[in-house]
Amino acid sequence: MPYSIEVAEAICERIALGETLRSICRSPDMPSYRTVYKWLEQQPEFDARFARARDLGYDMIAMEALEIADTPVMGQVATTKEWGDEIKQEDMLGHRKLQVHTRLQLLAKWSAKYREKSETQITGKDGGPIQLDDATAAARIAALLERASKRKQEEDGLDLV
């Protein structure tokens, strides 16, 4: 399917509503998943609009998770007893929890906006904070682990050097 501004706009609108690209591409009038990714590589304007639509779609998924959490869904739970099956009407809480949890986990993977923030503050000898980027922090941690490993070997009498 050749690139079409109208189709690209329709894709972005549906993505912004929280629909997955996979479900969009299953529609008969839409291009394949592979074609959309080709368009994203070849059409910078479409790529930018698609990225913005994805961000909006993430917000829609978050709102959907809230709606699921706030809306009881009644269902039947059957339990087999000695005298027969016992059927109870109750809220399908476990299913709703799974739906919310799945959406929030995916959002955390897909978007930094929905990731849990964790902060570690390191203080120097003067008591002031030390600013480290991730690469420097990782290198320092690796060096500390190496020193600890060597010290452990020495304590265990395994130093063969």
C-alpha positions as CSV (number, residue, x, y, z in Angstrom):
1,M,0.0,0.0,0.0
2,P,1.5,3.4,-0.9
3,Y,1.8,6.1,1.7
4,S,-1.4,8.1,2.1
5,I,-1.8,11.2,4.3
6,E,-5.4,10.3,4.9
7,V,-4.5,6.8,6.1
8,A,-1.6,8.1,8.2
9,E,-4.0,10.6,9.9
10,A,-6.5,7.8,10.6
11,I,-3.8,5.7,12.1
12,C,-2.7,8.6,14.3
13,E,-6.2,9.3,15.4
14,R,-6.8,5.7,16.5
15,I,-3.4,5.5,18.2
16,A,-4.2,8.7,20.1
17,L,-7.4,7.0,21.4
18,G,-5.3,4.2,22.9
19,E,-5.9,1.6,20.2
20,T,-2.9,-0.7,19.5
21,L,-1.2,-0.5,16.1
22,R,-1.7,-4.3,15.8
23,S,-5.5,-3.9,16.0
24,I,-5.4,-1.0,13.6
25,C,-3.4,-2.9,11.1
26,R,-5.9,-5.8,11.3
27,S,-8.6,-3.5,9.8
28,P,-9.3,-4.3,6.1
29,D,-8.6,-0.7,5.0
30,M,-5.3,-0.3,6.8
31,P,-1.8,-1.1,5.8
32,S,0.2,-3.9,7.4
33,Y,2.3,-3.4,10.5
34,R,5.5,-3.6,8.4
35,T,4.2,-1.0,6.0
36,V,3.4,1.5,8.8
37,Y,7.0,1.1,10.2
38,K,8.4,1.7,6.7
39,W,6.3,4.9,6.5
40,L,7.6,6.0,9.9
41,E,11.2,5.6,8.6
42,Q,10.5,7.3,5.3
43,Q,8.1,10.1,6.4
44,P,9.5,12.3,9.2
45,E,6.2,14.3,9.5
46,F,4.2,11.1,10.0
47,D,6.9,9.8,12.5
48,A,6.5,13.0,14.6
49,R,2.7,12.9,14.5
50,F,2.7,9.2,15.3
51,A,5.0,9.8,18.4
52,R,2.7,12.5,19.6
53,A,-0.4,10.3,19.1
54,R,1.3,7.5,21.0
55,D,1.8,9.8,24.0
56,L,-1.9,10.7,23.9
57,G,-2.8,7.1,23.5
58,Y,-0.8,6.3,26.7
59,D,-2.9,8.8,28.6
60,M,-6.0,7.1,27.2
61,I,-4.8,3.7,28.4
62,A,-4.1,5.2,31.9
63,M,-7.6,6.7,32.0
64,E,-9.0,3.3,30.9
65,A,-7.1,1.7,33.8
66,L,-8.8,4.1,36.2
67,E,-12.2,3.5,34.7
68,I,-11.7,-0.3,35.1
69,A,-10.6,0.2,38.7
70,D,-13.7,2.3,39.4
71,T,-16.3,0.1,37.7
72,P,-17.4,-3.1,39.4
73,V,-18.1,-6.0,37.1
74,M,-20.5,-8.6,38.4
75,G,-20.0,-12.2,37.5
76,Q,-20.7,-15.7,38.7
77,V,-18.3,-17.9,40.7
78,A,-19.1,-21.6,40.8
79,T,-17.8,-23.8,43.6
80,T,-18.4,-27.5,43.6
81,K,-19.7,-28.7,47.0
82,E,-20.7,-32.2,48.3
83,W,-24.3,-31.5,47.5
84,G,-23.7,-29.8,44.1
85,D,-22.5,-26.6,42.6
86,E,-22.8,-23.4,44.6
87,I,-23.0,-20.3,42.4
88,K,-22.4,-16.8,43.8
89,Q,-22.7,-13.4,42.2
90,E,-19.7,-11.2,43.0
91,D,-17.5,-8.5,41.7
92,M,-14.8,-9.9,39.4
93,L,-12.2,-8.0,41.4
94,G,-9.3,-10.3,40.5
95,H,-9.9,-9.9,36.8
96,R,-10.2,-6.1,37.1
97,K,-6.9,-6.0,39.2
98,L,-5.2,-8.0,36.4
99,Q,-6.5,-5.6,33.7
100,V,-5.3,-2.5,35.6
101,H,-2.0,-4.0,36.6
102,T,-1.3,-5.1,33.0
103,R,-2.0,-1.7,31.6
104,L,0.1,0.1,34.2
105,Q,3.0,-2.3,33.7
106,L,2.9,-1.8,29.9
107,L,2.7,2.0,30.4
108,A,5.7,1.9,32.7
109,K,7.7,0.0,30.0
110,W,6.5,2.2,27.1
111,S,6.7,5.7,28.6
112,A,9.0,7.4,31.1
113,K,6.0,9.4,32.2
114,Y,4.4,6.4,33.8
115,R,7.6,4.8,35.3
116,E,8.2,4.6,39.0
117,K,10.7,7.2,40.0
118,S,13.6,6.1,42.2
119,E,16.2,8.4,43.6
120,T,19.4,7.6,45.3
121,Q,21.3,10.4,46.8
122,I,25.0,10.0,47.5
123,T,26.8,12.4,49.8
124,G,30.4,13.2,49.8
125,K,32.9,13.6,52.6
126,D,31.7,17.1,53.1
127,G,28.1,16.0,53.5
128,G,27.0,17.6,50.2
129,P,25.3,15.7,47.4
130,I,27.4,14.1,44.7
131,Q,25.9,14.3,41.2
132,L,26.5,11.3,39.0
133,D,25.2,10.3,35.6
134,D,24.1,6.7,35.1
135,A,27.3,5.7,33.2
136,T,29.6,7.1,36.0
137,A,27.5,5.5,38.7
138,A,27.6,2.2,37.0
139,A,31.3,2.4,36.5
140,R,31.8,3.2,40.2
141,I,29.6,0.4,41.3
142,A,31.5,-2.0,39.1
143,A,34.8,-0.9,40.6
144,L,33.4,-1.3,44.1
145,L,32.2,-4.8,43.4
146,E,35.6,-5.7,41.9
147,R,37.4,-4.5,45.0
148,A,34.9,-6.3,47.3
149,S,35.4,-9.5,45.3
150,K,39.2,-9.2,45.6
151,R,39.0,-8.5,49.3
152,K,36.7,-11.6,49.8
153,Q,39.2,-13.8,47.9
154,E,42.0,-12.5,50.1
155,E,40.0,-13.2,53.3
156,D,39.2,-16.7,52.1
157,G,42.8,-17.4,51.3
158,L,42.1,-17.8,47.6
159,D,44.4,-15.1,46.4
160,L,46.5,-17.0,43.9
161,V,48.6,-14.0,42.7
